[in-house]
Each structure stands twice: as C-alpha cells, then as structure tokens.
C-alpha cells in the first residue's frame, strides 16, 4: 500500500511539473507580443483606446425546396451568429462568436473563441477554438462562400463540427508564400478530447503569379468510435485559385484515408470546381461542379449548381441557387432550390 502511494505521488508530481513547463513555454512564446504593446509606446491616449471591440455577426434565412417527398419545402433560420471581435491590446486580437442556431440540428453552439497574438510576419499564434487550415472552403468564413453553402464533397470529407476544433495554430507569410499549422484535440468544436494523441492540420500556399495561387493541405491524427478507442486517419488536399476581376475560379481535390477497425481501412475521394463572374456592380453569377466518391462505389455523388448573387450592402446579399445531382448508382436526377437572405453586421 505504501508503495502505491509513493508511485501515485510521483506521478502527480511529474504531471504537475509537465503542466508548469507547458504554461511557461506558452508565456515565453507570447511574451514578445505582450511587451510590444506595454513597452515602446508612450502615447497614453493610444494605450487608453484598448480594448477596441466591435459587434460582429450575421443572419442567414433560407427557403429550400426539393423534389424528394420526405424533404418538404420550408423556410428556416439556417444560421444566426453574434459576438465581438477586435483588439484588447496592440498585438492581441480577440474573436468571440456564438451561434444561436447552427446546422445541422439548429442548436446553439459556441462558434469562435480564439485570440491572435501578433509576433512577427513569419510567426504568429492563434489559441482557442477556430477554423482549421485545410483547403480553401474549410477555413473560409461561411458568409464569404459564393455558392451559399460549402460543396458536398467539402462537407462530407470534413470530420470536424463546424470545421473547427480547439488548440493552437502558428501562421505567417513571406513574400510569395504563407502557411498555417495547427495542433488540435481532433474531436471537433465544443467536444472534449478523450485521447492523448493530438491531430496536426496544416496548409501552405504559393503565389505563383499576381492572379494565381496554389497550395496543399494535410491532416494527420486519430479518432475514436464506440467500439475502438484509437483509429488512424489521414487527409490530403490540393487547391488552386485564380482571381482576375470580373472572373474568379477555384478548385480543390481531397483524399481521405482512415481506419474503420484495426487493420481495416477505407478511402474516399472528392473535389469541386467553382467559378464566379461579376455581371455588374451588384450582380454576379456562379457555377459549381461537385464530386464525391466514398469507399462504397454505389454511393457516388455528382452535382452541378448554378446561381446568382445580388449584393445589398457590404457582405449582405440575396442569393438563388439551383442544384441538379445524383447520389447513387441509379443515376436518378434530383434537384434542390435554395434562396438565402444574408444580413451581415
């Protein structure tokens, strides 16, 4: 009995020292950002201007109609988010956003809860719950998506709720390249992690010309199921973007490779091509081809979306999308019509 107590005491001691070391390391990393604000700035008026927080949020109201009897046409509040963003010091920016209605279950959820520590153009830190740096559509705030919603392939090949997780991310840029590298729980937004191994998610972009950008993404980690505590998963992606007003083009291709049981793996492949053309100052037309091939070849999804967006003011707009798609080997065509009114603070 005495031996067990000594072992437990030793374990607790080492665990405490480990946490103290990690806390000290984090403070050492963010200390330059803190001191840049508290030192070398004698302007008391500028100091007194912090915190500088502004309200932020948006409302997305939908009308959706389908050709499937089990999915009747309906009006809905698709998303409703509100919070605050801004600087609490010269080099620390806070982003705190909550969702009163979040898909797919229309339940309240914490969306963003992170702080950015500006240290150097090549190295900055983000700590908290944030969008993960995989691909183009995933880390893009949803109000900026030209086609109302992310592509079917993007949504189905993403394992994280709301495309977010909790952890720490380093990011920076230098002339023709930028990068983001995140270490996260691996369980998704607002979900506690039950396993020690963490997930690594990263993306690097290269500016090939003034109008063309290309990059790659990766995700390496583990996940658990009711039957298994630790299963391996990997994701790989490549993306490209072309911007030359009035034309905007982008595309992604993604590969998922994961265990579904020890020594049993499944793979899925997906991607999309999206184009946007600015017709007039407030009008634009969009088109998207979408493809998703799961491990079961009988459930291949292919879809084409055509639509138009009308800018009301700022990022607020009225959008109309129509999608024709097949989702199995029967090649039966289905359609969906979606109208969205988006109002952004």
N, C-alpha and C positions, 0 to 999 in steps of 0.2 A: 504493500500500500504506500509506503513511504517513497519507494522508487517511482511509482506512478505520479505522485505529487510533484516530485522533483522534475520529471520529464515534462509534465504539463506546464510547470512554472517556467522551464527553459523554453518551451515552445512559445508561450505568451510573450516572454522577454524578447525572443528573436522576432516575433511578429510585430511587436511594438517598435523595435529598432528599425525594421523594414519600412513601416509606415512613416516614421520620423524622417528616415533618409529620403523617401519619395517626396514628402512635403518640402523638405529642404531643397531638393533638386528643382522642384517646380518654382519655389520662391526665387532661387538663383536665376532661373531662366527668365522669369517675368520682371525681375528687379530692374533691368535697364529701361523697360517701358515705363515703369513707375517713376524712376528717378528722372527720366527725360521731362516728365511733367512737373515734378516738385523742385527740380534744380534747373538753373539756367533760364528761368522765366520770372523776371521781377515785376512784370506788369500785374498789379493787384486786380485790375478790372478784368483781365483775361482769366485770372485764377477764379474770380468770383462768378464767372459765367457758367461754371460747371456745378451740377450736372446739366447737360443740354439734351433733354429727352423730348421726342416728338411722338404724338399718337400715330399709329400705323394699323392698317387692316384693310379688309375688303369683304365684299358680299358677292356671292355667285348664285343667282337664281336661274333654275333650269326649267325648260319644258322639253320632255323627251317622249318620243313615240316609236314603237317597234312594230314589226309585223308578226311578232310571236304573241299568241293569246295569253300566255302566262305572264306577260310583261305589259300591262295596260299603260296607255299614255297617262302621264301625270306631270303636275307642277311640283317642284321641290326646291328647298334651300340646299344647294349642293355643298357649299362651304360658307362659313361666316367666322371671320377671324378678327381679333382686335388685340392691341398691345402697345408697346412703346419701343422705340429704337433711338439710339443716339449715344453721345459721349458722356461718360461720367468723369473723365479726365482727358487730357490732351491725347493720350495714346491708348486709352481703353474705351472700347465701344461695346455697348450692351444691346442685345436683341432679345426681347421677351414678348412672345406672341402666343395667345391661347385661341383655340378653336371651339366655338360653342356648338358647331355642327361639323362633323368630319365624316367623310365616307370611309368604309362602306356601310357603317351601321348608324350613321347620323348621331353619333355620341360626342360629348365634349371631350377634348383632349388638349394637353399641352403640346404646342407645335414647336416653337423655337424657344430655347432658353440657353443662350450662349454669350460669351464675351470674347471679343477680339483684342489681342494685345499686339499693338504695332511696335515692332522692334527694329526691323531693317527690311528694305525692299526684297531681299533674298530670303528672309526668315521672319515669319510672324506666327502667332499661335491663336488658335480658336479652341475654347474649352467649354463643354456643356453638351446640349442636345442640338444637332444641326443636320443639314442636308449633307449626304455623303458624296464624296467626289468620284462618282463613277459615271462615265458617259457625258452626254450633253443634256438630255431631258431630265435625268435624275436630279442633279444639283441645281437645275434652273427653277426659280420660284414659279409656281403654277400660274399666277396671273400673266406671266410673260409668254406662256405657250401659245403659239399661233393657232393651234387646232383645238382649243378649249381644254382637251384632256391629253395626257401623255399617250403615246402609242400603246396598242395592245401588247406588243412584244416587250416594251419597256416595263409595263406594269406587271406582267406575268413572270418576268425573269428577275424581278427585284424581290429579295427576301425580307426587306425591312419595312415596317409600318411607316407610312407617310414618307418613305425614302430617307428616314432619319434614324440616328442612333446617338448614344451618349458616349463621349470620350474626349480625346484631344486630337487636334489636327494642326500640322505645320504646313505653311503655304508661303509662296513667294514667286517673284518673277524677275527675269533678267533679259532685257532686250527682246530676243525672238522666242523666248520660251517662258512657260510658267508651270508650276507644279502644285499639287496638294497631296498630302499623305496623312491619313487618319488612322489612329488606333482606337478601336471602339469595342463595346461589350460584345456585339454580334447578335443581340436579341431583338433589336429594334427599339423604336421610340417608346418611352414610358413603360418599359419592361425590364425588370431586374435580371441580371445575369446569374445563372446558377453554376457556371463552369469557369475555371480559372483561365484557360486559353482565350485570348482576345482575337478579334478579327482585324486584319490590315486591309485598308481600302485606299487606293491611290490612283492618281490621274496626272498625266503630263501632256502638255500641248505645245505645238511648234507653229510659229507664224511663218509659213512658207513664203508668202508674198503679202502685200498690203490687203489683199482680198481673200486669201485662202489660209485656213488654219486646219491642222490635222493633229490627232493625238491618239493615245492609247490609255486604257484603264485596266485595273486588276483588282480582284478581291479574293483574299485567301483567309480561310477561317474554318470554324466548326459550328455545329448546331446540334440541338437535342430534340428527340421525339419522345412520346410516352413510352416507347419500347427501348430506346437506346439513348445513353447519356451523351455520347460524343461521336458525331459523324462528320466526316470531312466534306468541305465544299470549296469550290473554286469558280470564279467568274473571270472572263477575259473579254475585252471590248476594244473596238477601234472606231474612230469617228472622224468626220471631216465637216467643214463649214465654209461656205462661200458667201461673202457679203459684198454686193456692188449695187447700190440703190439704182433702180427700184426692185432688184432681184435679190432674193435670199434663198439659199439652198443649204440643206444639211442632211446627214445620214449617219446611221450607226449600224454596226453588226456586233452581236453578242453571243458568247458561248458559255453555257453553264455545265459544270461537271461536278456531281456530288454523289456521296454515298447515300443510299436509302436503307442499307443494312450493312453490317460488316462484310467486306469483300463483294458487295453488290453495288454497282454504280448506275447512274442514269445521266444522260446528257440531253440538253435542249439547245436549239439554235434559233436566233431571231434577229430582226432588224427592221429598219424603215428608211424611207427616203421622203423628205418633206420639202416642199417649195412654197414660197410666198412671193406674190407680185403686187407692188403698190400701184393701184389703178389711178388713184387721185390722192389728194392731201389726206383725206379721212377714210378712204376706201381701200381695201386690199383683198385679194383672192388667194386662197390656199388650196393645196392639194397634197395628199399623203398616201403612199403605198406602204402597207404594213404586213409583216410576215412573221409567223411563229411556228416552229416545228418542235413539239415536245418529244420525249423519248418514245411515246406511242405514235407511230406514223399515221394512225387513223384519225388523229385529232389536230391536224394541221390547220392553222388559221391563216387566211389571206383576206385583206380588206383594202378598199380604196375609199378615201374620204375627200370630198370636195366641199368648199365652203367660202364664206365671205365674212369679213370683219369691218364694222363701222366704228371709228373712234368717236366717242362722245366728248371726253376731255381727259387729257393726261393718259393714264393707263386704263381708264374706264371705257368700256366698249360694249357693243351689241354684236353677237356672233351667231351665225347659222351654219351648221354642219350637217351634211348627209353622208352616211356611210353604207356601202354595199359590201357584204362579206360572206365568206364560207368558213365553217368551223369544224368540219369533219370530212370524211372521205365520200360522203354522199353528194358533194358539190351543190347542195341546195343553197340558193342565194337568199340571204336575209338582208334587211335594211334597217337603219336606225336614223332618225332625225332628231337633232338636238339644237335647241335655241338657248343661248345663255346671255343674260344681262349681268355684266360685271361692273361693279362700282368700287373704286379704289380710293382710299383716303390719300 
